[in-house]
Amino acid sequence: MAPRAFWKGYLKLSLVTCPVAMSPAISQEDKVRFRTLNGKTGNPVVSRYVDAVTGKEVGEDDEVKGYPRGENDYVMLEDDEIDAVALESTRTIDIETFVPRETIEWIWYDSPHFLVPNDKVGEEAFSVIREAMASTGTVGISRLVLYRRERAVMLEPRGKGIVIWTLRYGDEVRGESDYFADLKAAKPDLKALALVKTLIKERTKAWNPKMVDDPVQEKLLDIIAAKKKGRKQPSKRKAQPKTSSNVINIMDALRKSIKAEGKGK
């Protein structure tokens, strides 16, 4: 059963409009979460804002946002001043622009959401927009208020529905040239290249979500289950593999790697 939609509104393209519902495509609900407790009493610990100078607790009504302009010097902004510059939440995803799908690099993607039609009447309009994007290899660009912030979003057709990706802000993405500019452009040794390709071929498998399982989560659940039953598991920290500082000939290392792969099979 699909989880309840957290956002409902309209998808709009020119004069075509249909009601839609949106749900996050990822979830943290099954993650192990901890609360900070008082080790002496076992009671939960609560957080409070405290004035860094006076040491006195700050009431919720006295909290304001501050932008630093110097050491211990801030420009204070009220909530209504911040809200005044935000996009009005009209509950409408108005597709303003389309761009070729391959021109938006993965580094701009933030969080994915599933978008579906919210009634039978709107299914036809929804499917027409989705199929038109799929057949032209394009994605839609719009703006939307999500999580109390105005976000640029990308609409990507996927199967019978649409995936909405929130996109990162321009000042969040760093230029790759800042990091790659000084790398040498020398061509690799052809024999070494061939051996690495052999290694890649040996290790190539079909994608499986099991490849990204969280082993720490599973071990934590085992510890929690044992504690519930009154058993205490010994804490064993896995020894870190020793790394050699010796410089190894890359060809020798690759040949040994391929030989090991063959024995493994």
Secondary structure, 3 states (H helix, E strand, C coil): CCCCCCEEEEEEECCEEEEEEEEECCCCCCCCCCCCECCCCCCECCCCCECCCCCCECCHHHCCEEEEEECCEEEEECHHHHHHCCCCCCCEEECCEEEEHHHCCHHHEEEEEEEEECCCCCHHHHHHHHHHHHHHCEEEEEEEEECCEEEEEEEEEECCEEEEEEECCCCCCCCCHHHHCCCCCCCCCHHHHHHHHHHHHHHCCCCCHHHHCCHHHHHHHHHHHHHHCCCCCCCCCCCCCCCCCCCCCHHHHHHHHHHHHHHHC
